[in-house]
Amino acid sequence: MTSVAHRAGRWVLMPLLWAALVGSATAAPVTMIRNNGSSANRVDIVVLGDGYTSTDIASGLYAQQVESFIQGLFAEDPSLEYQNFYNVWRVDVTSAESGVDHPELGVFKNTALDAAYNCAGIQRLICVDTTKVNAVLSSSGVAANARDVVLVIVNDSTYGGSGGSVAVASTHQEAVEIIRHELGHSFGLLADEYGGPPPPSCTLTEPSAANATMQTSRTLVKWSSWIAPSTPLPTPGTASGVPGLYLGADYCDTGMYRPTYNSKMRSLERPFEQVNTEQLVRRIYNWVTPFDSSTPPTTSVSIGPGQKLTFSVTLPSPHTHSLDVVWSVDSVTAATGTQFVTTLSPGRHQITATVHDATAMVRSDPSHLLTATRTWTADVADPPLTIITQPQNQTIPFGQTAVLSVVASGADPLSYQWFVGPSGVTAVPISGATSSTFTTPALDGLARYWVRVTNIGGSVASNTASVAVTFTDAHSTTDPTITTGLTMIKAVHILELRNRINAVRSGHSLSPYPWTIPPSAGVVIKGVHVNELRAAILTLYAALGLPAPTFTGTIAIGSIIRAQTIAELRNLVTAVE
């Protein structure tokens, strides 16, 4: 049966989201009768009633008739398959009288929304006062930008209905077909698939609707993906459900073509057929993204080395099939399903969840409405950088070299730098000493070396670890035990102390002390030698930031140098070696 209701005008669907229903004391009660998810990601249908008295509402008549209508609305594809992509709200509007106006019969009712048959002289065309509809919605807390689909059910069983900014239907069991057709226009942006006579008039320009075209070249036809190569264009015959290029559409008998011989956009009580169904599914995805939510909720995460990461997504669910989810790590496919658990190597990684609806109802999706992605950046810290083996303090004979080596644990690659000096901060880098092994120059006394190991491979951050290594010379001490009155102080004792002081200075990157009077072997040591040693020790302690030591007694010209004086000097040098 051909629909005539749409000829009085089409309504334009506003792609808007549902806002919270906050009613006032006089607001009509609002009930959510289909709750399939957040209105931010669903198509929301708001149903109002007209011609229902408080008794009709209290008895449950209105609620039952709305429920029956909604069940019928979702009884056919694609609404059947995608019914979980919709929310439905019922607004209980109370009228003073039951029923609606029938001017052609001389019947007039006092109703809240002024519903009336015989609109524009068409007996089955039902109109309502849209200003009153919007006023009821506003007072009930239904915001103007939250009415994806607005439908009025009138309390009358006579077949009829209409489209427009507000769709209207009677309670007749076949009136739902009028609304399906009208939603094809307003929601699906589909054209009528029949010709004249007008009104509306035939306009031979390429229409924007997905189901009408003037093109006859196979490659230029909008729905070419549905046309079999063997199907001739234009397409003769009257076979149902065979996509092709059939003459007559958008109120034009010639020059305009439709995708099938007959569909709901041409005649009621017909399926939408393939091309129109595809367009309606794409329109659903204009409101509903394939994602409902995802975790982690933030797009950037940071974790330590070796820790597990769990990613998950929640999705809207079609009636008989599931959406596909593919996970990738750094553009390499890693898993499928709604959850992904992984352990990532140190560095920065990109994890992507791609959701796709592989429904057979859609063959062409140029805007990729049926596919969506979520991407996270994961920074995985490098493992701790530690030196697990290191050189130990050694005794190296005078004039010999020492081979130092270090083994470190951390994210590769690692870099090495050797230093010489008193600390890892003020030490001087040794040119060319940049491997894990380092051979010292010939040692002439105390020497301190440092190695600094740095992780240069981590893309998140670099780590540095340092260790100090101390080498002491083999002291050749003459008369290790000096006893007053028994040990004669000799020039060799002075020379050994001088060498030890210079070794300490060298180990701290200090130049040798400028000795002035060399002691002669075999002669008695003079006070000037001791005073110079004391001066050298004072200078060394000062350079090392240590308190100045106190010496026992004053050494004057002609003083006898006692063993306890040399022992004191040895102890003071030993303390800083």
TORKOL-743432 format. One record per residue (C-alpha): residue number from 1; x, y, z. Coordinates in Angstrom, 3 decimals, always signed. Each point is the difference from the previous one (the first is absolute). Layout:
BEGIN
R marvex        x        y        z
R    NUM        X        Y        Z
...
***
This chain:
BEGIN
R marvex        x        y        z
R      1   +0.000   +0.000   +0.000
R      2   +1.457   +3.338   -1.035
R      3   +0.405   +2.517   +2.817
R      4   -1.435   +3.458   -0.488
R      5   +0.721   +1.381   +3.466
R      6   +3.483   +1.220   -0.848
R      7   -1.240   +2.249   -2.817
R      8   -1.106   +2.626   +2.516
R      9   +3.598   +0.674   +0.890
R     10   +3.104   -1.701   +1.316
R     11   +1.488   +0.588   +3.384
R     12   +3.693   +0.554   +0.516
R     13   +1.570   -2.060   +2.748
R     14   +2.321   +1.878   +2.321
R     15   +3.096   -2.051   +0.938
R     16   -0.064   +0.956   +3.638
R     17   +0.807   -1.687   +3.264
R     18   -2.241   -0.734   +2.940
R     19   +0.286   +2.282   +2.994
R     20   -0.938   -0.843   +3.589
R     21   -3.705   -0.053   +0.588
R     22   -0.537   +2.489   +2.808
R     23   -3.685   +0.619   +0.408
R     24   -1.904   +2.709   +1.762
R     25   -2.998   -0.406   +2.297
R     26   -2.411   +0.323   -2.996
R     27   +2.031   -2.050   -2.430
R     28   -1.490   -3.044   -1.708
R     29   +1.592   -3.142   +1.430
R     30   +2.837   -1.458   -2.068
R     31   +0.923   -3.704   -0.021
R     32   +2.947   -1.639   -1.724
R     33   -1.428   -3.155   -1.607
R     34   +3.109   -1.010   -1.967
R     35   +3.342   +0.600   +1.693
R     36   +2.844   -1.229   -2.163
R     37   +2.760   +2.343   +1.112
R     38   +1.016   +3.595   +0.366
R     39   -2.078   +2.380   -2.083
R     40   +3.287   +1.566   -1.073
R     41   +0.486   -3.106   -2.147
R     42   -3.519   -1.106   -0.879
R     43   -2.881   +1.111   -2.207
R     44   -2.707   +1.277   +2.350
R     45   -3.698   -0.329   -0.881
R     46   -2.416   +2.058   +2.081
R     47   -3.642   -1.125   -0.109
R     48   -2.897   +2.210   +1.104
R     49   -3.708   -0.820   +0.043
R     50   -2.995   +2.070   -1.002
R     51   -3.624   -0.685   +0.791
R     52   +0.786   -2.007   +3.138
R     53   -1.803   +1.027   +3.174
R     54   +1.356   -0.515   +3.497
R     55   -2.180   -3.146   +0.165
R     56   +1.526   -1.306   -3.248
R     57   +3.459   +0.561   +1.416
R     58   -0.741   -1.415   +3.457
R     59   -1.562   -3.142   -1.498
R     60   +3.181   -0.697   -1.944
R     61   -1.730   +0.350   -3.362
R     62   +2.375   +2.699   -1.215
R     63   +3.127   -1.825   +1.169
R     64   -1.168   -3.235   -1.633
R     65   -0.746   +1.688   -3.320
R     66   +3.375   +1.755   -0.030
R     67   +1.734   -3.287   +0.775
R     68   -1.881   -1.754   -2.783
R     69   +0.964   +2.712   -2.471
R     70   +3.690   -0.060   +0.979
R     71   +0.092   -3.777   -0.325
R     72   -1.399   +0.356   -3.495
R     73   +2.484   +2.720   -0.876
R     74   +2.914   -2.284   +0.888
R     75   -1.483   -3.090   -1.649
R     76   +1.734   +0.511   -3.371
R     77   +3.578   +0.486   -1.098
R     78   +2.030   +2.033   +0.286
R     79   -1.718   +1.236   +3.195
R     80   -0.389   -3.601   +1.179
R     81   +3.720   -0.748   -0.279
R     82   +1.003   +3.363   +1.487
R     83   -2.727   +0.363   +2.643
R     84   +2.667   +0.123   +2.739
R     85   +1.309   +3.197   -1.550
R     86   -3.183   +1.830   +1.063
R     87   -1.443   +1.351   +3.227
R     88   -3.729   +0.621   +0.285
R     89   -1.701   +2.438   +2.377
R     90   -3.736   +0.233   +0.673
R     91   -1.585   +3.312   +1.045
R     92   -3.404   -0.412   +1.677
R     93   -2.019   +2.936   -1.388
R     94   -3.484   +0.359   +1.456
R     95   -2.925   +1.255   -2.123
R     96   -3.440   +1.104   +1.138
R     97   -1.767   -2.409   -2.384
R     98   +0.759   -3.349   -1.577
R     99   +0.500   -0.211   -3.758
R    100   +0.940   +2.662   -2.567
R    101   -1.690   +2.259   -2.545
R    102   -1.686   -1.393   -3.139
R    103   -1.124   +3.172   -1.817
R    104   -1.310   -2.066   -2.931
R    105   -2.408   -1.619   +2.483
R    106   -0.720   +3.130   +1.987
R    107   +1.752   -1.452   +3.068
R    108   +2.132   +2.326   +2.104
R    109   +1.844   -0.841   +3.244
R    110   +1.668   +2.089   +2.667
R    111   +3.545   -1.427   -0.033
R    112   +3.373   +1.219   +1.171
R    113   +1.687   -0.021   -3.408
R    114   -2.965   +0.718   -2.318
R    115   +0.410   -3.144   -2.119
R    116   -2.345   -0.096   -2.985
R    117   -0.618   -2.197   -3.049
R    118   -0.788   +1.417   -3.451
R    119   +3.049   +2.302   +0.147
R    120   +0.462   +1.883   -3.313
R    121   -3.148   -1.647   -1.239
R    122   +1.504   -3.517   +0.182
R    123   -2.208   -2.113   +2.245
R    124   +2.780   -2.316   +1.265
R    125   +2.483   +2.783   +0.572
R    126   +0.191   +0.827   +3.719
R    127   +1.484   +3.295   +1.178
R    128   +0.806   +1.309   +3.478
R    129   +0.905   +3.406   +1.364
R    130   +3.811   -0.182   +0.044
R    131   +0.212   +3.111   +2.175
R    132   -1.989   -1.782   +2.698
R    133   +2.104   -3.144   -0.455
R    134   +3.193   +1.948   +0.579
R    135   -1.511   +1.792   +2.979
R    136   -0.881   -3.323   +1.625
R    137   +3.483   -1.333   -0.682
R    138   +1.629   +3.092   +1.491
R    139   -2.139   -0.027   +3.130
R    140   +0.707   -3.707   +0.406
R    141   +3.733   +0.589   -0.044
R    142   +0.568   -1.221   -3.554
R    143   +2.406   +2.622   -1.333
R    144   -0.416   +1.337   -3.532
R    145   +3.408   -1.379   -0.993
R    146   -0.811   -3.482   +1.304
R    147   -2.746   -1.181   -2.324
R    148   +1.518   -2.317   -2.573
R    149   -3.404   -1.367   -1.004
R    150   -3.287   +1.434   +1.328
R    151   -3.111   -2.126   -0.496
R    152   -3.606   +0.613   +1.051
R    153   -2.360   -2.957   +0.411
R    154   -3.657   +1.069   -0.261
R    155   -2.772   -1.865   +1.797
R    156   -1.885   -1.019   -3.128
R    157   -0.004   -3.323   -1.861
R    158   -0.766   +1.475   -3.418
R    159   +2.906   -0.561   -2.367
R    160   +2.063   +3.171   -0.423
R    161   +3.100   +1.943   +0.798
R    162   +2.501   +2.560   -1.288
R    163   +3.616   +1.071   +0.007
R    164   +1.717   +3.280   +0.611
R    165   +1.886   +1.480   +2.929
R    166   -2.395   -2.088   +2.079
R    167   -1.121   -3.389   -1.328
R    168   -3.590   -0.977   +0.760
R    169   -1.650   -3.439   -0.083
R    170   -3.309   -1.480   +1.010
R    171   -0.312   -3.243   +1.962
R    172   -1.016   -1.944   -3.123
R    173   +2.314   -3.014   -0.273
R    174   +1.122   +1.005   -3.499
R    175   +0.659   +3.641   +0.866
R    176   +3.532   -0.956   +0.994
R    177   +0.688   -0.421   -3.741
R    178   -0.689   +3.692   -0.518
R    179   +2.607   +0.852   +2.644
R    180   +2.563   -2.405   -1.447
R    181   -0.411   +1.665   -3.391
R    182   +0.121   +3.493   +1.467
R    183   +3.122   -0.832   +2.036
R    184   +1.501   -1.157   -3.291
R    185   -0.325   +3.622   -1.096
R    186   +0.843   +1.872   +3.178
R    187   +2.466   -2.374   +1.635
R    188   +1.411   -1.765   -3.072
R    189   -0.125   +3.034   -2.338
R    190   -1.490   -2.313   -2.635
R    191   -2.059   +1.134   -2.976
R    192   -3.344   -1.373   -1.119
R    193   +0.473   -2.622   -2.677
R    194   -2.987   +0.756   -2.241
R    195   -0.752   +2.548   -2.691
R    196   -2.835   +2.477   -0.547
R    197   -2.402   +1.424   -0.354
R    198   +1.011   +2.956   +2.170
R    199   -0.151   +1.490   +2.527
R    200   +2.811   -0.188   +1.006
R    201   +1.518   +0.928   -3.321
R    202   +2.687   -1.832   -1.954
R    203   +3.351   +1.762   -0.006
R    204   +2.590   -1.540   -2.293
R    205   +3.139   +0.785   +1.947
R    206   +2.163   -2.607   +1.723
R    207   -1.587   -0.488   +3.442
R    208   +1.984   -0.303   +3.227
R    209   -2.083   -3.008   +1.090
R    210   +1.835   -3.325   -0.009
R    211   -2.822   -1.773   -1.872
R    212   -0.569   +2.200   -3.040
R    213   +2.270   +0.918   -2.890
R    214   +0.082   +1.293   -3.541
R    215   +3.231   -1.894   -0.737
R    216   -0.156   -2.975   -2.352
R    217   +3.723   -0.810   -0.133
R    218   +0.636   -3.041   +2.196
R    219   +3.048   +1.533   +1.694
R    220   -1.877   +3.200   +0.853
R    221   -3.122   -1.551   +1.510
R    222   -0.021   +0.676   +3.767
R    223   -0.916   -3.581   +0.863
R    224   +2.271   -1.694   -2.559
R    225   +1.444   -2.331   +2.670
R    226   -3.412   -1.686   +0.204
R    227   -0.473   -0.516   -3.743
R    228   +1.150   -3.316   -1.446
R    229   +2.199   +0.272   -3.117
R    230   -2.592   -1.996   -1.952
R    231   -2.857   +2.384   +0.846
R    232   -0.761   +2.288   -2.960
R    233   -0.232   +3.768   +0.509
R    234   -2.651   +1.372   -0.160
R    235   -1.621   -3.101   +1.465
R    236   -3.196   -1.496   -1.427
R    237   -2.328   -2.380   +1.800
R    238   -1.958   -0.051   +3.224
R    239   +1.955   -2.473   +2.153
R    240   +0.091   +0.940   +3.672
R    241   +3.268   +0.591   +1.824
R    242   +2.253   +0.119   -3.071
R    243   +2.146   +3.162   +0.143
R    244   +0.351   +1.779   -3.304
R    245   -1.062   +3.240   -1.640
R    246   -3.793   +0.243   -0.257
R    247   -1.716   +2.905   -1.739
R    248   -2.111   +2.339   +2.133
R    249   +0.946   +1.674   +3.297
R    250   -0.179   +3.249   +1.974
R    251   -3.333   +0.934   -1.711
R    252   +1.512   -0.370   -3.484
R    253   -1.334   -2.626   -2.415
R    254   +2.971   +0.417   -2.347
R    255   +3.606   +1.058   +0.396
R    256   +0.182   -1.181   +3.644
R    257   +0.772   -3.493   +1.279
R    258   -0.519   -2.025   +3.186
R    259   +2.038   -2.983   +1.293
R    260   -2.684   -2.762   +0.075
R    261   -3.283   -0.599   -1.707
R    262   -1.965   +0.482   +3.224
R    263   +0.820   +0.880   +3.611
R    264   -1.513   +1.717   +3.013
R    265   +0.985   +3.351   -1.494
R    266   -2.315   -0.811   -2.930
R    267   -2.751   -2.072   +1.636
R    268   -0.911   -0.805   +3.575
R    269   +0.034   -3.588   +1.254
R    270   +3.276   -0.537   -1.866
R    271   +3.530   -0.417   +1.411
R    272   +2.399   +2.897   -0.330
R    273   +2.213   -2.203   -2.208
R    274   +3.790   +0.040   -0.150
R    275   +0.953   +3.552   -0.985
R    276   -2.465   +1.713   +2.331
R    277   +0.916   -2.332   +2.853
R    278   +3.668   +0.822   -0.501
R    279   -0.762   +3.725   +0.143
R    280   -2.075   -0.388   +3.179
R    281   +2.823   -1.917   +1.720
R    282   +2.465   +2.698   -0.983
R    283   -2.383   +2.606   +1.403
R    284   -0.199   -1.886   +3.308
R    285   +3.775   +0.219   +0.146
R    286   -0.238   +3.760   -0.464
R    287   -1.372   +0.036   +3.547
R    288   +1.684   -3.057   +1.483
R    289   +3.748   -0.571   -0.038
R    290   +1.083   -3.670   +0.176
R    291   +1.561   +0.766   +3.415
R    292   -1.946   +0.534   +3.202
R    293   +3.027   +0.296   +2.271
R    294   +3.590   -1.129   +0.370
R    295   +2.606   -0.554   +2.714
R    296   +2.390   +1.358   +0.988
R    297   -2.139   +3.151   -0.185
R    298   +3.026   +2.197   -0.728
R    299   +1.873   -0.234   -3.284
R    300   +3.450   -0.028   +1.615
R    301   +1.274   -2.519   +2.525
R    302   +3.378   -0.466   +1.681
R    303   +1.121   -3.208   +1.655
R    304   +3.133   -1.648   +1.286
R    305   +1.966   -2.693   -1.849
R    306   -1.621   -3.420   -0.111
R    307   -3.424   +1.191   +1.170
R    308   -3.149   -1.243   -1.714
R    309   -2.334   +2.391   -1.759
R    310   -3.709   -0.765   -0.363
R    311   -2.067   +1.746   -2.670
R    312   -3.709   -0.534   -0.591
R    313   -2.907   +1.427   -1.945
R    314   -3.761   -0.148   +0.399
R    315   -2.093   +0.094   -3.132
R    316   -3.599   +0.390   -1.080
R    317   -1.395   -3.401   -0.875
R    318   -1.989   -0.783   -3.152
R    319   -2.766   -2.552   +0.432
R    320   +1.525   -3.050   -1.738
R    321   +3.653   +0.801   -0.634
R    322   +2.918   +1.561   +1.843
R    323   +2.350   +2.787   -0.946
R    324   +3.561   -1.028   -0.813
R    325   +2.892   +1.324   +2.095
R    326   +3.629   -0.200   -1.134
R    327   +2.880   +1.130   +2.240
R    328   +3.338   +1.121   -1.353
R    329   +3.255   +1.012   +1.632
R    330   +2.149   +2.381   -2.011
R    331   -2.123   -0.748   -3.102
R    332   +0.470   -3.777   +0.344
R    333   -3.112   -2.097   +0.647
R    334   +0.199   -1.503   +3.475
R    335   -3.422   -1.338   +1.067
R    336   -3.776   +0.013   -0.508
R    337   -2.924   +0.279   +2.397
R    338   -1.203   +2.656   +2.409
R    339   +2.948   -0.387   +2.405
R    340   +3.735   +0.061   -0.616
R    341   +2.655   -0.785   +2.619
R    342   +3.633   +0.520   -0.897
R    343   +3.485   +0.525   +1.375
R    344   +1.998   +2.489   -2.043
R    345   +3.722   +0.527   -0.396
R    346   +1.559   +3.211   +1.368
R    347   -0.666   +3.049   -2.109
R    348   -2.992   +1.774   -1.523
R    349   -2.710   -2.041   -1.668
R    350   -3.298   +0.706   -1.720
R    351   -2.904   -2.346   +0.721
R    352   -3.040   +0.228   -2.239
R    353   -3.416   -1.632   +0.215
R    354   -1.848   -0.028   -3.311
R    355   -3.705   -0.824   +0.115
R    356   -1.878   -0.866   -3.173
R    357   -3.537   -1.054   -0.732
R    358   +0.355   -2.629   -2.733
R    359   -3.749   -0.211   -0.606
R    360   -1.093   -1.332   -3.372
R    361   -2.533   +2.838   -0.087
R    362   +2.727   +2.467   -0.995
R    363   +2.285   -0.360   -2.979
R    364   +0.989   +3.615   -0.469
R    365   +1.130   +2.181   +2.902
R    366   +1.998   +2.848   -1.563
R    367   -0.039   +2.055   +3.220
R    368   +1.122   -2.997   +2.099
R    369   -2.952   +0.430   +2.335
R    370   +0.020   -3.682   +0.923
R    371   +3.636   +0.088   +1.098
R    372   +1.551   +1.837   +2.929
R    373   +3.307   -0.061   +1.850
R    374   +1.315   +0.744   +3.465
R    375   +3.716   +0.604   +0.428
R    376   +2.133   +0.054   +3.133
R    377   +3.637   +1.001   +0.433
R    378   +1.786   -2.215   +2.515
R    379   +3.348   +1.047   +1.452
R    380   +1.763   -2.970   +1.522
R    381   +2.922   +0.950   +2.225
R    382   +3.442   -1.481   -0.518
R    383   +1.095   -2.584   +2.546
R    384   +2.182   +1.372   +2.817
R    385   +3.582   +0.538   -1.081
R    386   +2.378   -1.643   +2.465
R    387   +3.659   -0.889   +0.022
R    388   -0.030   -3.647   +0.935
R    389   +3.780   -0.541   +0.027
R    390   +2.655   +2.610   +0.483
R    391   +3.733   +0.327   +0.598
R    392   +1.064   -0.481   +3.561
R    393   +2.694   +1.942   +1.851
R    394   +3.289   -1.504   -0.923
R    395   +3.669   +0.346   +0.843
R    396   +1.982   +0.758   -3.118
R    397   +3.819   +0.165   +0.102
R    398   +1.678   +3.237   -1.028
R    399   +0.337   +0.469   -3.765
R    400   -2.603   -2.608   -0.995
R    401   -3.326   +0.481   -1.783
R    402   -3.353   -1.358   +1.119
R    403   -2.820   -1.364   -2.196
R    404   -3.381   +1.168   +1.289
R    405   -3.290   -1.452   -1.252
R    406   -3.657   +0.368   +0.889
R    407   -3.150   -2.022   -0.760
R    408   -3.340   +1.814   +0.155
R    409   -3.631   -1.122   -0.164
R    410   -2.547   +2.178   -1.791
R    411   -1.737   +0.684   -3.305
R    412   +2.430   -0.194   -2.912
R    413   +1.882   +1.726   -1.431
R    414   +2.159   +1.333   +2.812
R    415   +2.772   +2.567   -0.157
R    416   +3.092   +0.164   +2.236
R    417   +2.227   +2.860   +1.087
R    418   +3.004   -0.266   +2.291
R    419   +1.182   +2.857   +2.191
R    420   +2.929   +0.690   +2.268
R    421   -0.398   +2.174   +3.039
R    422   -1.327   +0.219   +3.529
R    423   -3.738   -0.414   -0.762
R    424   -2.481   -0.870   -2.693
R    425   -1.056   +3.648   -0.236
R    426   +3.308   +1.829   -0.217
R    427   +2.005   -2.805   -1.552
R    428   +1.624   +0.657   -3.369
R    429   -1.110   -2.172   -2.955
R    430   +2.770   -2.016   -1.560
R    431   +0.142   +0.510   -3.753
R    432   -0.749   -3.166   -1.944
R    433   -0.922   -2.021   +3.089
R    434   -3.531   -0.838   -1.201
R    435   -0.268   -3.777   +0.155
R    436   -0.777   -2.372   +2.838
R    437   +3.733   -0.691   +0.381
R    438   +2.709   +2.587   +0.749
R    439   +3.752   -0.358   +0.407
R    440   +1.524   +2.537   +2.370
R    441   +3.299   +1.737   -0.572
R    442   +2.965   -1.259   +2.033
R    443   -0.914   +0.549   +3.638
R    444   +2.401   +1.935   +2.180
R    445   -2.109   +0.056   +3.141
R    446   -3.579   +0.477   +1.145
R    447   -2.497   +0.359   -2.884
R    448   -3.793   +0.300   -0.067
R    449   -1.968   -0.784   -3.155
R    450   -3.726   +0.287   -0.743
R    451   -2.156   -1.707   -2.581
R    452   -3.383   +1.416   -1.027
R    453   -2.405   -2.297   -1.836
R    454   -2.924   +1.560   -1.873
R    455   -2.975   -1.621   -1.692
R    456   -0.280   +1.617   -3.427
R    457   -2.472   -2.450   -1.515
R    458   -3.170   +0.839   +1.897
R    459   -2.456   +2.196   -1.862
R    460   -1.648   +1.153   +3.217
R    461   +2.964   +1.099   +2.127
R    462   +3.693   -0.678   +0.543
R    463   +1.430   -1.338   +3.222
R    464   +3.482   +0.490   +1.394
R    465   +1.886   -1.977   +2.623
R    466   +3.494   +0.738   +1.314
R    467   +2.525   -1.804   +2.145
R    468   +3.313   +1.126   +1.464
R    469   +3.048   -2.226   -0.227
R    470   +3.100   +0.623   +2.166
R    471   +3.441   -1.486   -0.581
R    472   +2.829   +0.350   +2.505
R    473   +3.682   -0.447   -0.668
R    474   +2.194   -2.594   +1.713
R    475   +1.780   +2.055   +2.666
R    476   +3.645   -0.905   +0.436
R    477   +0.362   +1.117   +3.606
R    478   +3.420   +0.029   +1.595
R    479   -0.099   -0.706   +3.721
R    480   -3.794   -0.518   +0.185
R    481   +0.330   +0.261   +3.762
R    482   +1.826   +3.095   +1.203
R    483   +0.953   +0.089   +3.642
R    484   +1.383   +3.066   +1.762
R    485   +3.503   -0.587   +1.175
R    486   +0.376   -3.158   -2.096
R    487   -0.715   +1.062   -3.615
R    488   +2.262   +2.456   -1.740
R    489   -1.904   +2.396   -2.263
R    490   +1.359   -0.220   -3.535
R    491   -0.401   +1.757   -3.329
R    492   -1.986   -3.000   -1.344
R    493   -2.737   +0.650   +2.566
R    494   -0.410   +3.543   -1.361
R    495   +0.048   -1.146   -3.635
R    496   -2.675   -2.648   +0.668
R    497   -2.265   +2.573   +1.655
R    498   +0.479   +2.371   -2.924
R    499   -0.969   -2.740   -2.485
R    500   -3.098   -0.898   +1.997
R    501   -1.126   +3.644   +0.233
R    502   +0.453   +0.430   -3.742
R    503   -1.911   -3.246   -0.638
R    504   -2.954   +1.318   +1.985
R    505   +0.156   +3.310   -1.854
R    506   +0.078   -1.802   -3.334
R    507   -3.014   -2.073   +0.973
R    508   -1.892   +3.245   +0.578
R    509   +1.164   +1.630   -3.238
R    510   +2.476   +2.240   +1.864
R    511   +3.454   +0.771   -1.300
R    512   +3.067   -1.298   +1.904
R    513   +1.122   +2.036   +2.975
R    514   +2.993   +2.270   -0.847
R    515   +2.651   -1.415   +2.312
R    516   +2.967   +2.329   +0.484
R    517   +2.805   -1.691   +1.927
R    518   +0.724   -3.601   -0.963
R    519   +1.264   -2.098   +2.864
R    520   +3.318   -1.624   -0.533
R    521   +0.286   -3.708   +0.593
R    522   +2.032   -0.922   +3.047
R    523   -0.267   +3.399   +1.678
R    524   -1.935   +1.034   +3.044
R    525   -3.390   +1.478   -0.828
R    526   -0.382   +3.679   +0.648
R    527   -2.916   +1.898   +1.425
R    528   -0.623   +1.685   -3.368
R    529   -0.939   -3.386   -1.483
R    530   -2.597   -0.636   +2.695
R    531   -1.451   +3.503   -0.217
R    532   -0.368   -0.367   -3.768
R    533   -1.813   -3.335   +0.471
R    534   -2.291   +1.670   +2.535
R    535   -0.684   +2.837   -2.445
R    536   -0.754   -2.484   -2.779
R    537   -2.454   -1.880   +2.252
R    538   -1.745   +3.226   +0.982
R    539   -0.364   +0.905   -3.684
R    540   -1.364   -3.473   -0.827
R    541   -2.577   +0.045   +2.820
R    542   -1.140   +3.441   -1.099
R    543   -0.370   -1.158   -3.612
R    544   -2.102   -2.928   +1.187
R    545   -2.189   +2.250   +2.132
R    546   +1.144   -1.641   +3.221
R    547   +0.751   +1.721   +3.313
R    548   +3.651   +0.924   +0.425
R    549   +1.860   -2.593   +2.091
R    550   +1.883   +0.904   +3.178
R    551   +3.710   -0.821   +0.244
R    552   +1.856   -0.882   +3.156
R    553   +2.732   +2.454   +0.898
R    554   +1.796   +2.658   -1.999
R    555   +2.892   -0.955   -2.222
R    556   +2.752   +2.621   +0.028
R    557   +3.406   +0.189   -1.644
R    558   +2.292   -2.345   +1.841
R    559   -2.863   -2.045   +1.517
R    560   +0.484   -3.704   +0.232
R    561   -2.522   -1.872   -2.163
R    562   -1.581   -2.699   +2.080
R    563   -1.697   -3.205   -1.073
R    564   -3.355   +1.147   +1.417
R    565   +0.040   +2.982   -2.405
R    566   +0.423   -2.292   -3.043
R    567   -2.658   -2.391   +1.347
R    568   -2.391   +2.930   +0.373
R    569   +0.580   +1.046   -3.610
R    570   -0.548   -3.575   -1.215
R    571   -3.326   -0.203   +1.860
R    572   -1.225   +3.285   -1.448
R    573   +0.787   -1.146   -3.561
R    574   -1.568   -3.427   +0.566
R    575   -3.215   +1.703   +1.141
R    576   -0.597   +1.517   -3.453
R    577   +1.231   -2.813   -2.184
***
